[in-house]
């Protein structure tokens, strides 16, 4: 700071010359003022160079510290990416396992349905099966429950879908899916379709919607 102040407070060459003229003649004062000014400027340049070297040194040290911090950050980011990859892989495996478990539970419920549904349909809904229930595929659609039956003396066709849980969040998709399967079945069979949904649990809101849609919902506790 003192070097900067010294440069700012430096007298002009005219001021120096005027002061020298008080003692020396004009020519001597001119020469002396030029020498003094030149010497002072050289002093300032040397001082600035020394200060510049200090600044460059400090910048180099700061750059080195920054590079070290960047390297540490990169290492931390790499470790984080590795952990995220492990977590993603674990989550994917968990989803696969859950999906497999869900399918297994669905198939297990279907197997129960094939045994319990004939009696329940007859006793609770007056629908008497004429043949055993089957799982099949029609028109590219997998039909979970299909079987010819009679109700009130008329031939009907039971078309059913099995879901682990039925709630308001999925009701639109579930009804659309069931209707797509009913339409696929109607291409092959002439009997009136009886729409049935079988589940472990259905919410009240879903049950109300199913009633309005003319869909029978059967929960596993009923058998």
Number of C-alpha atoms within 10 A of each C-alpha: 5 7 13 11 9 12 13 9 9 13 11 10 17 12 11 18 21 15 13 18 16 10 10 14 10 14 11 14 19 18 12 18 22 16 13 14 16 13 12 15 14 12 14 16 12 12 13 14 12 12 13 12 11 12 12 12 12 12 12 12 12 12 12 12 12 12 12 12 12 12 12 12 12 12 12 12 12 12 12 12 12 12 12 12 12 12 12 12 12 12 12 12 12 12 12 12 12 12 12 12 12 14 14 12 14 19 16 11 18 23 12 13 21 16 13 14 20 19 15 17 18 15 11 9 11 14 24 21 21 14 11 13 21 13 15 12 14 15 13 9 15 13 21 23 23 23 19 21 26 18 16 9 9 10 17 22 24 22 23 25 22 22 22 18 14 23 15 15 10 11 16 12 11 17 18 11 13 20 14 13 23 23 15 18 21 14 10 10 14 11 16 17 21 20 22 19 22 24 20 16 16 20 11 12 13 18 19 11 15 18 11 9 11 11 18 16 20 21 16 16 8 10 12
